[in-house]
Amino acid sequence: MSQPHVATTRPLRAWQRRALTKYLAARPKDFLAVATPGAGKTTFGLRVAAELLADRTVEAVTVVTPTEHLKHQWATAAAEAGIAIDSNFRNTNAVTSRDFHGVALTYAQVAAHPMLHRVRTEQRKTLVLLDEIHHGGDAKSWGDAIREAFTPAVRRLSLTGTPFRSDDSQIPFINYEPGPDGLQRSRADHAYGYSDALKDGVVRPVIFLAYSGEASWRTSAGEEFSARLGEPLTQEQTARAWRVALDPTGEWVPSVLKAADLRLTQLRNGGIPDAGGLVIATDQTVAKAYAEILHRVTGHTATLVLSDDPKASGRIAEFAQTSERWMIAVRMVSEGVDVPRLAVGVYATSSSTPLFFAQAVGRFVRARAKGETASVFLPSVPVLLGLASELEHQRDHVLGKPHREKDGWDDELLAQANQVRDEPGEEERAFTALGASAELDQVIYDGSSFGTAAFAGSDEEQEYLGLPGLLEPDQVRALLRQRQEKQLVDAGKKAAAPIAPAPPQARPAGVQERLATLRKELNTLVAMHHHRTKKPHGKIHNQLREYCGGPPTAMASIDQLEERIATLRSW
């Protein structure tokens, strides 16, 4: 077995050099490196492996990843660094060629036979690279298994872009220290956050385009309800409105996919010729439906990646090497998958934990050339808007937090919103989606909100979809502010202009048209009030409802909408 040639490995970024210097100076048994998705954790890990193999500190390397696809991705990257990794190693045939420097496993693979991997670790001085180590707490069996299997390792290097969890499952091989509140917090040996990476040009700035709209559904009792995404609602109402918006039979998905494709075209024409797009779907059924919708509204065929497809890894790798426009997938591409040309995302899933959101957004931030930007389209629901605004916020894993709050809504709550149990063991669909419209609610960048409500397909929407593809972070902010000011000025002129009497022969506007006009006017005024007061859109809507009474905007009458508009103008 040959030793890897360190000199042939790819050049290190500044943060990787700092982390490597710290590691080689301390030479610790355990080391946790936290680096934002897209920053290059794999390159750093492989450089450490090359150094330790070269000076014979270790004789073998074991890489542990969350998914099968990532095993092969690590093996490919390792080969480029001169390290031969067997990613086809199986528990049932626990041998590999001596030509390999080590193996790549999944956490599930280790959990299936921890003693096998403990024996392998004991037989040779081993470095264990634990990729996305937070998965070590996903299930007690996983945490116990990697602790049992890799306690004998000479060195352990843990890597993650998201070292936090929403539960108290302790992550193995991670140091915890008491914080000011006495609670135990994970401690990274080296941390490199998104804000630092953005300053260094390592990652792209992310522009979030949040789409609201009116969602309508019918309950199993025959009652019909409507709600507007982004307004203050109960958790159940928000969950249902969210699900209705993502339903392939409505208008929200086609409108957003069309807008995202226009944005992708703009990026391709504006300096990123091979820019790709990714739609993250909730499940395989809707993923297939989204592929049909995308083809219908854009004329482009998407690469469909399904987790039960044995060729899924090959499809992702092939997409990464081509200039195809779109890929549609479920969860398997939310973490660690390396397709650097992805620049436009559609977050069309009901998953809302900070961990999943951060990993999903991480698919779009890898910078390749100066000035590239990423655009992520998402439903305008409070939990996602909050996560988008806090993208640069560094989190740690906190143990023993009393009355731990839910970070958003987990999948169980959303599933419960879809079902009703009349008798134990009997479940049925609690509601039927009737449809959902779409409109650009706001643009979020660098924690700030820009823009006012704009209907899908309108000139106002085009102003934001047409942002240049190559912009520095400060240019993004300046241009968004400029377009927002223009929008507000135009809206102010329209509001101040006297209303000309309609010609006698003009057909009076129908109820539907009148309601749509009033809702748009109200949403524009809410956006203007937000930019004056910095209050969230949802809070302004809530205050209006408390002051004026009545239901959410989507269910309000003409009189109620007019009253809210008049009230907001007086504030």
N, C-alpha and C positions, 0 to 999 in steps of 0.2 A: 504494500500500500504506500503510495507516494505521499509526500508531505505537500500541502498547498503552498503556492507561491504568493506570499503576501503582497509582493510588489506589483502583481498583476491585477489586484483587486481594484474596483472602481474608486475614484477619488472621493474622499470624505468631505461632507459639508462641515461648516464650522461647529455646529452643535455636536456632530458625531465625533469630531476630533476632541472636543472638550470632554465628552463623555468617555471616550476611549482613554484619554490621558488620566482621568479620574479613576477609571477601572484598573488600568495597569499599575497605577501608583499604589492603590489600596490592595489589589488582588484579593477581593473578598470571596468567600464561598458563595454568598447570595448577593445579587445585585438587581435592583428594579429600575429599569429605564422607562420613563413615561414620555412618549412623544406623540404629538397630534397626528391623526391619520394623514398619510401622504408625506410625512417628513422623512421617512427612510429608516424605519426601525429594523427592517430586514437587513439592509446593508450594514448597519451598525452591529447587529448580532453576528453576522457572518464574519465581519472583520475581527471581532473578539475571538470567534472560533478559530480563525486562521492564525491569530497570534498565539493562542494557547496550544494549538496543534504544532506550530512551528517550534516553540520552545519546549515541547514535550511535557507541558503541564498536564495535558490530557492526551489520551490515545484515541478517543472516539467522541462522536457528537450525536446526541439524540434531540431531534426537533419535535415538539408537540404542538399541534394546531387544533383549532375547533372543527375544521371541516376537511373532507377528502381533497377538495380542490386546492386548499391552501398547502397541503402536503406536497403536491406536485409543483406548486408555485415556488415553494421554498427550495425544492430540489433543483429547479431550473436556475434560480438565482444563485444557489450554492455552486452549481457547476461553473457559472461565470466567474466565481471567486476562486476556482481551483479546488473546491471541496466536493467530493462525490458522495451524494446522499441517496440512499435507496428509499424511494417513496412508495414502492410496491410491497414493502415488508408486511407480512401477515402473521398474526398470532398462531395460525394453524401450521405454519411452516417457519418456525422461529430461527431461521438461519439466513445469512446473507453473504455475498461474496466478500472476500478479504480486500477486494479492490475498492470497496466503499469505505469512506471515513465514518459513516454512521447511517442512521435511519431516520425517517420522518413518520410520525404516528399521529393519531387523533386522540383527544382526551377520552373519547368513548372506547377506543382501542385499548388504551392503558387500563381503563376501568374494567374491561372485560377479563383481564388477566394480569393484575398488578404484580404478582409474584414472578411471572415470566420476565417482566421488564426490570424487576429488582435484581434478579439473577444476572441479566445482561449488563446492568449498571455496575454490579459488583465485580464482574469478570474483567473489565477494563476501566482504566481511569477515564471517566466520562464527564463531558460538559453537556448539561441539559438546557436547551433553549426552549423556554416556555412562552409560546406566542399567544398574545391575548390572554394573559394569565388570569384575568378576572373570571374566565370560564371555569377556573379551578373551584369556584364556589357554587357553580350552577346546580349541582346536586351533591348530596353528602357523599355518594359513592365516588364521584369524580374527585372531590377534594381528598378523601381518604385514600383513593387509589394512587394519585400522583405523589402523595406524601409517602405512602408505603413503597412505591416503585423507585422514587428518586432521592430518598433520604441518603443513600450511600454515595450519591454523586460527588465527585471532587469539586465541581463548580456548577452553579445554577444561575442562569441569566434569564430574568423574567422581563417580558416586553408587553406593553399595552399602550393604546391610545386613550383608553377610558378606564382608569383604575378604580372606578366607583361602582357600587352596586346599590340596589334599593332594598336590600335585606341585610341580615346579620350573619350571613354565611362567610366565615373568615376565609380569606384567600391564602392558601398554603405558601410558605417560603417568603412571605411579605412581612416586613417589620411594621408594627403598629405602635404609635406613641400617643400618650395622653395630650389632648388639646387644652385650651384655656377653660373649656367647660367640663373637663374631666373625662370626656369621651375619647375612646381609642380611635385614632385616625391612621390610615395607611401612610407610609413615608417613602417617597421615591428617593433613590440615590442620585438620580439625575432626571430633571423634568424639562421638557421643551414644549410649551403650549402653542395653541393656534395663533395667538396674538404675536408671540415672538417669531413664529415661522412666517407670518404675514409680513412683518417688518423686514425679515431677511430675504423675502422673495421666494421662499421655499414652497409656499402654498399660494393658491389663488384667493383673491377676495370673493366672497359668496354674496350674490344678490338674491334675496328671497322674494318671490312674487306670490303673495297670498291672495287666493281667490275665494270670495264668499259667494252668496247666492241663496235663493229661496228653495228650501227642500220641503216636500209634502209627502205624507204617508197616511195609510189607513190602518187602524188597529184591527185586531182579530174580532173586536166587538162592532166593527163597522164605522167607528168614529174617524174623521179625517182631521189631521193636524198639519200645520205649516210652521216653519221656523227658519230664521235666517242665520247662516253660519257666521260666527263672530259676535253675535249678540249674547248677552248674559242669559243663560238658560240653565235648567237643571242638568245634572250629569246625564240623566237618561235622555233628555231632549237633545242635548249636544251629541251624544253617542248615536242617536237615531238619525239626526240631521246629517251627521258625518257619514254614516253608512249609506244614507240615501244619495248623498252627493257622489259617493264612490260607485254607486250602482251603475253597471254598464248600460242600462236601459234609459237613463236620464240624459240631460243635455250638459251636465257639468263636466263629465269626463271628455266628451268630444270637443267641447269648447276649450278646455285646458290643454288637451293634447294638440289641438290645432295651434294654440298660442305658443306652446312649447316648441313645436316644429318650426314656427316662424322665427322664434328666438334662435333656434339651432341654425337655420339658414343664415340669419344675420351674423352669427359667430363665424360660420364657414366662409361667408363672403367678406368678413371684416378682419381676417388675419389668422383664423384657426381652421384651415381648409379641411382637416380630418376630424373636426369636432364630432363627438358622438353623444347620444342621449340615452338615458336609462329611465325606464318606468319601473318603480318598485310597487308591486301589487300585493294584496292581502293574501290571496290564495291562487292556486293553479287555475281554477275555473274562470275567475275574473281576469287573470293574466291572458288567457286565450281570448277572452272577449275583448280586452283592450287591444290586442294585436289586430283583431278584425276592425275595430273602430279606427285605429291609427291608419290602417291601409285605406279605409273608406274616406276619411277626412283629409288625408295628406297624399295618398297615392304611394306611400312608401311601405315596404314590407319590413317587419321587425324580426330580429333574431329572438326566438322564444327560448328561455332557459328555465327548465322545470327541475325541481330537486330530485324527482324520482327517475329522471332520464340519465342512463349510464353515460351518455355522451355530453352531459352538461358542462363538465370541465373543458372538454374539447371545444364546445361552442363558445364559451367565454374566451378561451385563448385565441380562437380564430377571429372572433369579433375584435379583440384587442389589436390584432395585426392588420385588419382591413380598414377600409374607410366607410363601412356601412353606417347608416345614420342612427338606427335605434335598436336597443335591446330591451326586452321586457322580462322581468324575473320576479321571483317571490323573495324569500328571505336570504337565500344563499349568497347573494351578491352584496349584502348589507355590510359585510365585515371582511376586511383584509384583501378582497379581490383587487388585483392591480390592473386597471385599464386606464392608463394615464390620459388618454384622449377624451374620456368622459367629461363633458363640460356643461350639459343640461340635464337636470333631473326632474322627474315628476314623482312627488311623494304621495302616491295613491294607495296608501295603506292606513289601517286603523291603529297600527302600533304607535305608542306614544311615550315609551319610557325614554329618559335621557340617554341611556346606553344605546338603544337601537337608533335613535335619531342621530346621535353623534357619529355612530359608525356608518349610517346611511349617507349622511352629508359628506363624510370622509371619502366617499367614492369619487367626489367631483373636485376635490381641492388640490390634487397633485399638480404642481406647476412644472411646465416644461420650457416655456419661453417667457421672456419679460412681458408683462402687461396682460397676460391671459386672465379672463374672469370666468367664474362659474355662476350659473343661474339655476335655482331650484324652485319649482312650482309646488305649492302645497295648499291644502285646505285652510281657510281662515278660521281656525278654532283656537281658543285661548291657550291651550297647553302647547300647541305647536308654535304659535306666535311667541310665546315666552321662551321656548327652547331656541328659536331662531334668533331672538334678541340677545340671548346669553351664550352665543356660540363661543365667545372668547373666555368664558368663565371657567376657571380651573377647579375641578372637583376632586375630592379624595373620598376613599371609602371610610365611612364612619360606622363603628360598631356600638351596639347597645344604645342607640338613640331612642329615647322614650317617645312614645306616641308618634312613631315614624310616619310622616305624611307620605301620601302617594305622590310620586313624581309623574303627574299625568294620570291617565287611566290605563290599567293593564288590560290584556286581552280578555281576562275573565269577566271584567265589568262590561266590556263591549259585547261579549257573547251573551251575557245576561240581558243586556238591552235588546237583544234580538229574540229572546225566548221568554216564554212564560210557563210556569209549572202549575198545572191545574191539580195534578195529583202526583204523588211521589213517583219518580221514574218516567213521567210522561212530559215530553217537551214538544213544543210546536212553535212555529213562527209567530211572533207577537205582532208583527206589522208587515205591511206590503208597501214597497216604495212606489210612489206615484210620479215622481219626477223631481228634478232639481235644475235650476238655472245657474249661470256662472257670471261673475263679474270680478274684475281686478279690484280688490279691496284696498290693498296697500303694498308698498315695496319696503322691505326691511333690509337695511345694510348698516353694518358696524353698530348694531344695537339701536338704531334710530329708524323711525317710520317716515316714509315719504309717499306723496301722492294722495289723490282722493279717488273715490269710487268711480270706476269706468267699466261700462258694459263690454262684454267680450265682442271683439270685432270693431270697436269704436276707434276713432282717431286718438282719443286719450290713451287707450290701451297701447296703440301702436307706438306712441311716444316712448313708452318704457320697453317694449319688445325690441325697439330699434336702437337701443344703446350700443355704441361701438363695442366690438369684441375685444380690442386691445386697449386697456386703460390701467393706469396706475391707481392704487387705492384712493389717493387724494383726488384724482380725477373722477373716479366713480362717485365719490361723495359730492363733489362740486357740480357734476352734471345732474345728479338726482335732485339736488337742491334747486338747481336752475329750472328743471322741468316742473318740479313741484310748484315753484313760485309762479311760473307761467300759468299752470293749471288753476291755482288759487286766484290769480288776477282775472283770468277768464271767467271763473265761477262768480267772482265778486261783481264783474261787469254785468253778467246775466242777471244776478240777483238784484242789482240796482236799477236795471233798465225798466222803464215803465212797460206794463203789459198792454200791448195794443189790443183793442177790442176785436174780437173775431168777426170776420165778415158774416152778414146775416145768412148767406147761403152755406157757410162752412158746416160740415157735419160735426156735431158735438163728439168730443172724445169719448170712447167707450170706457166702461169701468176698469177693465184690465189695463188699458193704455194710461188712464188717469192715475191708477195706483202705481204703475211702474214709474211714471214721471215723478210722482211725489216721493216715492222711495229713493229714487236716485238723488233728488234734491236734498232729502233729509240726510242721506249718507254723505253727500258732498259737504253739507254744513257740519256734520259730525267730524269729518276729517279736518275741516278748517278749525273747528273748536279744539281738536286734538293738538294741532300745531301751535295754537295760542297758549294752551294750558298744559300740554304734555300728558294729559289724562288719556288712558287707553280708550280706544273706540268703544269697547264693550261697556266700560264704566259710564261713558257719556250716554249711551243708549239706556242704560239702567237708570241713571238719574232722571232722564226724560220720562221714563215709564213711571217712576215713583212720583214725579211731580204732576204728570198729566193723567196717570192711570192708563188702563188698557193693556192689551196683549202685546206680544212681540211684534216688531215691524211687519213681518211677513203675514200676520193675521190682523193687523190694524185696518180700520176703515179709512175712507177718504177724510172724513171729519177729524178722526184721531191723528192722522198723519199731518194734516194742515195745522192742527193745534200744536203738535210737537215742533213743527217747522217754525211757527210763530214764536213759540217759547224759546227755542234755541237762538233765534235771531235776537231776542231780548237779553240773552245772557252776556 
